[in-house]
Amino acid sequence: MKNDKMKFQYRVNEQIRAREVRVVSDGGAEVMPTRKALEQAHHEGLDLVEISPNAQPPVCRIIDYSKFLYQQKKHQKEMKQKQVKQEVKEIRFGPQTDEHDYQFKLKHAQEFLNDGNKVRAYVFFRGRSILFKEQGEVLLLRFANDLEELAKVEQLPKLEGKKMFLYLTPKKSGVTKKSQQRRDREEAENNAKAESQKTEAITDNGLFANAKNGADALDKLKQE
């Protein structure tokens, strides 16, 4: 069925209605009457294929039509394989997320971005926790700052109902996928850092830690 549809995308031989055409080849291009182009194609045992009907005059190639369709199909298949399916991965926080949980989710976000996916991070405010919406904004700004080497901000923190969203998209240039050895090393460093800050984070359920780090991130973003 797909091959049949592709056949009807191009006019070939006597289906070409223009009085003259531009015949292109590896040696260049030549404008000639369509009748002459058809005779040349038939003489070579090939087909006259109209590849650009909207040009003035229409552009044609003298080629084996079956081979031409095969090449077009192959090209489309290759282009489809090169397309990277980008997904949107979600990271959920609470307004009182502690340091250990923050580092855990930061690690997952790094993996998502390294795989070429977007990240939608959000803080969910349950009940009276909406009073901590400024704390949620600070947390998301810190999150964006910690990921600045891998991602750029697509949308700054924005409150929508009971959720505050931050959208991050991976940087297309200058970012290479980390080796497993490097990722393991970073994981060990993050775990060590989380353990060293665990006592302080537990004291007030992470509010002070997130507020302080988030404020520093906010100041840094303002200076840029």
Secondary structure, 3 states (H helix, E strand, C coil): CHHHHHHCCCCEHHHCCCCEEEEEECCEEEEEEHHHHHHHHHHCCCEEEEEECCCCCCEEEEECHHHHHHHHHHHHHHHHHHCCCCCEEEEEECCCCCHHHHHHHHHHHHHHHHCCCEEEEEEECCHHHHHHHHHHHHHHHHHHHHCCCCEEEEEEEEEECCEEEEEEEECCCCCCCCCHHHHHHHHHHHHHHHHHCHHHHHHCCCHHHHHHHHHHHHHHHHHC
